[in-house]
Amino acid sequence: MKTKKEIYQLIYRYKDGNIDEIDFSDDYYILYVMDKGYWSNNLILKKRERICFDKISEITVKLDSFSEEKLDQAQTYEAKQDLKTLILQVDRELSVYNLLYQLIICKTLTVHEFCDKYYLIYDLNDNTVTGFTPD
């Protein structure tokens, strides 16, 4: 059974430079795009996560090895840059979203801890900070 934690881990592996855009797109296709019905009908993903993950899938389907549409070199470069930008944007958005979830619902963060992490994410643009990786 696939978990959203696997999706987050894949995003972090890409963001940390452990895999390239093509490998990320292939893994993302297998993990999320191929089983979109599972993710759409399952309450595992929150609405905000599903929206963000769907945005990522719009780009990854252009770059994955399974795609029937082959891009030329300029289009591939542009899609890779779009993916890089989108991953950073989605990571930032979901980090804060998940920090809020951790603060309000799970009550595993204090307000002070939340503020410290929020400051690192937004004010310092520290892309190494991630909010909360769900189970």
NORLINNOR-V787919 format. One record per backbone hydrogen bond with DSSP energy under -0.5 kcal/mol. NH is the residue of the N-H (numbers start at 1). CO is the residue of the C=O. E is the energy in kcal/mol with one decimal. If there is no record, write none. Layout:
# NORLINNOR-V787919
NH/CO/E
NH/CO/E
This chain:
# NORLINNOR-V787919
6/3/-0.9
7/3/-0.9
8/4/-2.4
9/5/-2.6
10/6/-2.1
11/7/-2.3
12/8/-2.6
13/9/-2.4
14/10/-2.2
15/11/-2.9
16/12/-2.4
17/14/-1.7
18/13/-2.5
19/13/-0.8
24/20/-2.5
25/21/-2.6
26/22/-2.6
27/23/-2.6
28/24/-3.1
29/25/-2.4
30/26/-2.0
31/27/-2.6
32/28/-3.3
33/28/-1.4
34/29/-3.3
36/33/-1.5
38/35/-0.5
39/35/-1.8
40/36/-2.7
41/37/-2.1
42/38/-0.6
45/42/-0.6
50/46/-2.4
51/47/-2.3
52/48/-2.1
53/49/-3.0
54/50/-2.3
55/51/-1.8
56/52/-1.9
57/53/-2.0
58/54/-1.4
59/55/-0.9
59/56/-0.8
60/56/-2.5
61/57/-1.8
62/59/-1.5
63/59/-0.9
64/60/-2.0
67/64/-1.2
70/68/-0.7
71/69/-0.5
76/72/-2.6
77/73/-2.3
78/74/-2.4
79/75/-2.5
80/76/-2.5
81/77/-2.3
82/78/-2.5
83/79/-2.4
84/80/-2.4
85/81/-2.4
86/82/-2.6
87/83/-2.8
88/84/-1.8
89/85/-2.1
90/86/-3.2
91/87/-2.8
92/88/-2.2
93/89/-2.5
94/90/-3.2
95/91/-2.2
96/92/-1.9
97/93/-2.2
98/94/-3.0
99/95/-2.1
100/96/-2.6
101/97/-2.0
102/98/-2.4
103/99/-2.3
104/100/-3.2
105/101/-1.5
106/101/-2.1
107/102/-0.6
108/102/-2.2
109/102/-0.8
114/110/-2.4
115/111/-2.6
116/112/-2.3
117/113/-2.3
118/114/-2.9
119/115/-2.5
120/116/-1.9
121/117/-2.3
122/118/-2.8
123/118/-0.5
123/119/-1.0
124/119/-1.7
126/120/-2.7
127/125/-1.2
129/126/-1.3
134/132/-0.8
